[in-house]
Amino acid sequence: MDQQRKHDLCLYLVKRLMKERLDNGGYITQALLDIVPAKEEMDRASTNQLWLAFRALVNMREPWRADADLLAAQDELLQGMIEEAGITTIEGTTVSPLDPRLRLWKGDITTLATDAIVNAANSGMTGCWAPLHYCIDNAIHTFAGIQLRYECARIMIKQGHEEPTGQAKVTPAYNLPAKHAIHTVGPIANGALNDKLREQLASSYRSCLDASVEAGDTSVAFCCISTGVFGFPAEDAARIAVKTVQDWLDDRESAGKEIPVIVFNVFLDSDEDIYKKILGIS
């Protein structure tokens, strides 16, 4: 992406989002003041400062309807940044020698071009509201664009209650290379396990798989559900994930139904080591 164009888009978007926030009665929190350049410094800010400011403003933006100009600038920026980062296709993932139906890939799921990617959501289902937070929910909502929070909010208003653990919702993925994002709320373990938590995690995987085939997806990339701030022990989670997915695939094959390609996506080296061991990848 042309760096001057990136800078200009970031500057335009930060100014638009700040004005929008004030026009809609939104207050400027200390968290935003620590990230967004002051008005008199805005035009001198670096591209990276402006990008962080844009991301923080998006993270804290209410699910307001956006006009065409705002969406066009945002979409150009996000698609350009994703392309600049490099998009990975199914062919760039590693097949398990123990089960060729399963694949492994380490990297940023927002650059993965499967039909569907799975988002580890919270029960509010409208993304992570903490500015610049490191979680996958924040990353997916940031790079999908503000359309995603708007759509998730619409779904939740219609539903009328928080999302239960172990279910799944499908939305478009908007600016991501994937077609769909599948949102699931995994169990909160905080490091301690019991049978209920294990079943809830398995239910998240099954629900995502059911939702993906209903949406017509032929490939699905799973993040490590619940192993981040929800505190589900990583190796236990990985073994539940692989076993649940294999059982689901077996059932579909036994019924003579087509099965999607499954990618387990990891970001941490430690998670990659766990999945390599389980999937027999050297």
Helices and strands as residue ranges (DSSP letters): H 3-23, H 30-33, G 39-44, H 47-59, H 68-85, G 90-92, E 94-95, E 102-106, G 109-111, E 116-120, H 136-144, H 146-159, E 169-172, E 180-184, H 195-214, E 219-222, H 234-254, E 261-266, H 269-279
